[in-house]
Amino acid sequence: MEQTQEPKKNTRAWLKRLGWAGFAFFLIKGILWLTLGATVIKGCF
């Protein structure tokens, strides 16, 4: 039974890591888009 628990823990750790990576990616992407939009608007006026 110990062998079946090991892959579950490993999978959960990978999903948690992937979740944080996804959050960081979309956070940075969103900040860059806002910065780009502000730069374009500032350049137009």
Secondary structure, DSSP 8 states (H G I E B T S, - for coil): -HHHHHHHHHHHHHHHHHHHHHHHHHHHHHHHHHHHHHHHHHHH-
